[in-house]
Amino acid sequence: MSREIKFRVWGSAQGEYRRLSSNGNDRGLGISLDCEDGIGSATAYLTSSIGDSVEQFTGLQDKNGKNIYEGDILAWHSNVYRKQDWIGPVVYRDAGFVVKESPKSYSSSSWLACACTEKSIEIIGNIHENKDLLEADK
């Protein structure tokens, strides 16, 4: 299985997402790859300014075809139990990407992948610019 490895960086000082560059000349951000034994196995090291937030692409897309990253806030409707709309941020937990449904409840990574396959998930914001979406859900 392969997936595209991509990152985005929230620059807290600038209040916007910034690009990563491979040469490290893009406002202090950079990626360096350290290949082992010439086989193509590589480890990526990300560097950014203090206060920046590096967020990884999950390999998934929402129902509108938008790439889902850590830090995105997702919305979906549940017909199970209480039949209601849910929102939650994407986080990396237990070796996979999940949705934080409440302070103590997380989806599974397989549920998130299935929901994206069924096109029932939509990105409605991110944790940096839309904190109010998470406050309203409490």
C-alpha positions as CSV (number, residue, x, y, z in Angstrom):
1,M,0.0,0.0,0.0
2,S,1.3,3.4,-0.8
3,R,0.0,6.9,-0.2
4,E,1.3,10.4,-0.9
5,I,3.2,11.9,2.0
6,K,2.4,15.6,2.3
7,F,2.5,18.1,5.0
8,R,1.1,21.6,5.6
9,V,2.3,24.1,8.3
10,W,0.2,26.5,10.2
11,G,2.4,29.6,10.8
12,S,1.1,31.0,14.1
13,A,2.9,34.3,13.7
14,Q,1.5,34.8,10.3
15,G,-1.9,33.4,11.0
16,E,-1.9,31.4,7.7
17,Y,-0.8,28.1,6.2
18,R,2.7,28.1,4.7
19,R,4.3,25.9,2.1
20,L,7.1,23.4,2.8
21,S,10.0,23.5,0.6
22,S,12.7,20.8,0.0
23,N,15.6,23.3,0.3
24,G,14.7,24.9,3.6
25,N,14.6,28.5,2.1
26,D,10.8,29.0,2.4
27,R,10.5,31.1,5.5
28,G,12.5,28.7,7.8
29,L,10.8,25.5,6.8
30,G,12.4,22.5,5.2
31,I,12.5,18.8,4.6
32,S,15.6,16.6,4.6
33,L,15.6,13.0,3.6
34,D,18.2,10.5,5.0
35,C,18.3,7.4,2.7
36,E,19.6,4.1,4.2
37,D,21.7,1.7,2.2
38,G,20.6,3.2,-1.1
39,I,17.4,1.1,-1.0
40,G,15.0,4.1,-1.0
41,S,14.0,3.8,2.7
42,A,14.0,7.4,4.0
43,T,13.3,9.3,7.1
44,A,11.9,12.8,6.8
45,Y,12.9,15.5,9.3
46,L,10.7,18.5,9.3
47,T,11.9,21.8,10.8
48,S,9.8,24.8,11.4
49,S,9.7,28.0,13.5
50,I,8.7,27.9,17.1
51,G,4.9,28.0,17.4
52,D,4.3,26.5,14.0
53,S,2.1,23.4,13.7
54,V,3.1,20.7,11.2
55,E,0.1,18.7,10.0
56,Q,0.3,15.5,7.9
57,F,-2.0,14.5,5.0
58,T,-4.1,11.5,6.0
59,G,-4.3,10.0,2.5
60,L,-8.1,10.6,2.6
61,Q,-10.5,13.0,0.9
62,D,-13.8,14.4,2.0
63,K,-17.0,14.1,0.0
64,N,-16.0,17.2,-2.0
65,G,-12.6,15.7,-3.0
66,K,-10.6,17.9,-0.6
67,N,-7.5,16.4,1.0
68,I,-7.9,15.8,4.7
69,Y,-5.1,16.8,7.0
70,E,-4.5,16.6,10.8
71,G,-6.1,19.6,12.3
72,D,-9.1,19.7,9.9
73,I,-12.5,19.8,11.5
74,L,-14.9,17.3,10.0
75,A,-18.7,17.1,10.0
76,W,-20.9,14.0,9.5
77,H,-24.4,12.8,10.3
78,S,-24.9,9.7,12.4
79,N,-28.1,7.6,12.1
80,V,-26.9,5.3,14.9
81,Y,-28.1,5.8,18.4
82,R,-29.0,9.5,18.7
83,K,-29.4,10.5,15.0
84,Q,-27.5,13.7,15.1
85,D,-24.8,15.7,13.4
86,W,-21.3,15.4,14.7
87,I,-18.1,17.5,14.3
88,G,-14.6,16.8,15.4
89,P,-10.9,17.5,14.6
90,V,-8.6,15.0,12.9
91,V,-5.8,13.9,15.2
92,Y,-3.0,11.2,15.0
93,R,-3.6,8.6,17.7
94,D,-2.6,5.0,18.1
95,A,-0.7,4.8,14.8
96,G,-3.5,6.2,12.7
97,F,-5.6,9.2,11.9
98,V,-8.9,9.4,13.9
99,V,-11.6,12.0,14.7
100,K,-11.8,13.3,18.3
101,E,-15.5,13.0,18.9
102,S,-15.5,14.3,22.5
103,P,-12.9,15.0,25.1
104,K,-12.6,11.2,25.9
105,S,-14.0,9.6,22.7
106,Y,-12.2,8.9,19.4
107,S,-13.2,7.2,16.2
108,S,-11.1,4.4,14.8
109,S,-8.8,4.9,11.8
110,S,-10.8,2.3,9.9
111,W,-14.1,4.1,10.6
112,L,-12.6,7.3,9.2
113,A,-11.4,5.6,6.1
114,C,-14.8,3.9,5.6
115,A,-16.7,7.2,6.1
116,C,-14.4,8.9,3.5
117,T,-15.1,6.0,1.1
118,E,-18.8,6.4,1.6
119,K,-18.5,10.2,1.0
120,S,-20.2,11.0,4.3
121,I,-17.5,13.3,5.7
122,E,-17.0,17.0,5.0
123,I,-14.2,19.4,6.0
124,I,-15.9,22.4,7.6
125,G,-12.8,24.2,8.9
126,N,-9.6,23.7,10.8
127,I,-8.5,24.0,14.4
128,H,-6.6,27.2,13.9
129,E,-9.1,29.4,12.0
130,N,-12.3,27.9,13.2
131,K,-12.0,27.1,16.9
132,D,-15.5,28.4,17.4
133,L,-16.8,25.3,15.6
134,L,-15.4,23.1,18.4
135,E,-16.6,25.4,21.2
136,A,-20.2,25.3,19.9
137,D,-20.1,21.5,20.0
138,K,-19.5,21.4,23.8
